Each structure stands twice: as structure tokens, then as C-alpha cells.
Amino acid sequence: MANSIHEMIRASFRCEDMVKCVLGLKSLDIEAYNALLLDGPLTTEKLGEILNRERSTAYRSLQNLIACGIVYRETRSIESGGYYYEYVAIEPQEMKQMVKKNVDEWYNQMNDLIEKMDDKVSVLIQRMDEEEN
């Protein structure tokens, strides 16, 4: 994975790489999201089986997905009493819009910083001129 914007521009990225970067996810998180899309709502235990990982690892991945908003949890009742949770992935089109919104917000923030650079560069140049005189 690239370490700078400069490297990112010149590298060949896949959609998965961009989603991981923009939403702050790991490869396992993307695998978990895909499993939820393909297999429907899943419990932590079932997701762990599908991913061939421990339940606790699957749970951490689900927490990452919930934190970025592409998975949510639903409570299911057990007839004999009690409940359990199933995790549901949002639709890919919704996730795409979320990624786009994050990129747009980042772009606007970077543009604002670039505009402020003019003022800072002008002040720096003025100081350098003053020091030379």
C-alpha cells in the first residue's frame, strides 16, 4: 500500500484498496462485509466460521464495520427466551455513496487548506525579504 498521496496517484489501486483507505478498514473487514452481502444477516459465530477465524476476531471486524457505518446490528428473539444479534451489511450502492461523500469532504478540506497556504506563503516570503534587508 502506498504511503503518500504522491505514491497513490502513481500506483494501480483496486476498489477494495480505496474503500479500505477511505473508511479505515482492513482486508479482513472487507472480507466480512462481502460475506454479509453474500450470505445475508449473520451471527458473529457464523461469520467467524465463514471467515475461518475465531469468533472474537470476527466480532472485532464487525465492530470496525459498524463504526464506519456499513454494517448494523439487529436483535433477534429466541422463542424459548433470550435474544441474539445478527449483523447486516448495507447495500453496495449505499456504501459507494458513503465513500464518495467521504472523498468529497476530504477534497473540500484539502482545498480549503491549499487556499490558506497562499496567506502563509505570503507571510513567509515577506519575512524572508525583511531578513535580507
Summary of the structure (lengths in Angstrom):
residues: 133
radius of gyration: 22.1
end to end distance: 47.3
largest distance: 86.7
contacts: 327
relative contact order: 0.10
helix: 68%
strand: 11%
